[in-house]
Amino acid sequence: MSSIARKAVVPFSEANKKYVSSLYRKSLRTAHDWINKTEFYRVKASEIRSRYDANKHINDPNELKVIFKETEALLEDYAHPDPIIPPCRPGGSKFERNIPPRVEARIPIDV
């Protein structure tokens, strides 16, 4: 074996939990971009949750990598061309609309 070991996906590490939760949040945001009615969105959110819960028991790092790649591919395929952006966030309709004027130091002019 080589002296440099490749990093394997540890199934229940903190980084893995954060990655899975970020994928889950991204899935919910993508569903919200496509579905405007709350009752339909909640049904879709419960379907997404059941898909994530179905893979909760997987311990094999190689299988996890495959599932992560499939999920990323699905999210890329279902990405909305015009996603919902909150108004005050960068790219939103109100972002930097009324910026207070910059306060600069005034330098007295010698006469």
N, C-alpha and C positions, 0 to 999 in steps of 0.2 A: 504494500500500500504506500501511497505517497505521503510525504510528511505534512502536506497541506490537506487537511480534511475539509470537505465541502460542508457547508452549514445545512443541516437537515431541518425540516419543519417540525418543531416540537409541538405535539397536538394541543396541549393545554397550557402553553406559555402565555405570559402577559401580552407579548407582542402579537401572538396569534389571536388572542381574544380581541384585542383592539382592531386588528385587521378584519376579523369577521364582523365585528359590530360596525365598522366603517362601510363594509360591503352591504350590510343590512340597511343602514341608513341611506346609502346611495340607491339601493333598490326601492325603498319607500319614496324617496324624492323623485325617482324616475317614474314610478307609478303615479305619483301626484301630478307630475307634469302632463301626463296623458289623460288622466281621469278628472273631470271637473265636478262631478256630483259626489257628495260625501258618502252616500249609501253604497255606491259602486266602489268607491275608493276603499272603504272599510272591508268590503268583501275581498278585494284584491290584496289588501294589507294582511288579512288573515291567511290567504293563500300563500303569500310570500313567507309569513311566519312559519307556516306548516312545512314549507320546503326547507327552511333553515333548521327547524326542529328535527326533521327527518335525518339530517346529516350530523346531528349533535353527538352521536355515539362513535363516530369514526376516529380511530387511533392511528391508522397507518399514514405516515408522512407522505408517501408517494400518492396515495389516494387523495389526501388533502390538497396536494399541489394540483392534481387533475381537476378537482372540484373548484378550486380557486380560479383556475384558468377558464373553466367553463362559465363560471359566474361572471368574471370580467368580460368574457366574450358576449354573454347575453346582455350585460349592461351596456356594452358598446353598441350592440345591434339595436337595442330599444331606446337609445339616447334620443331625446326630443330635439328637433332642430331649433326650437325657440323655447328653451326652458323657462320656468317661472323663477324670476329673480326678485327677492324682497326689495322694496323701493329704496331703502337706505343703504343697501349693500353695494359694493363696486359693480357697476354695470346696470344698476337699478335706475328707475326713472327719476328718483329724487337725490341720487348720489351727488354730493357737492353742489347742490342747487343754490343754496344761500350760504356761501362761505363767508365767515366774518373777515373783514379786511385785515391784512397783515400789519402788525405793529412793528415798525422798524425804528431803530434808534435814530433820532434826529441829530444831525451834526450842525452846529451853529456856523454860519458863513462869516468869515472874516471880511470886514469892510474896509 
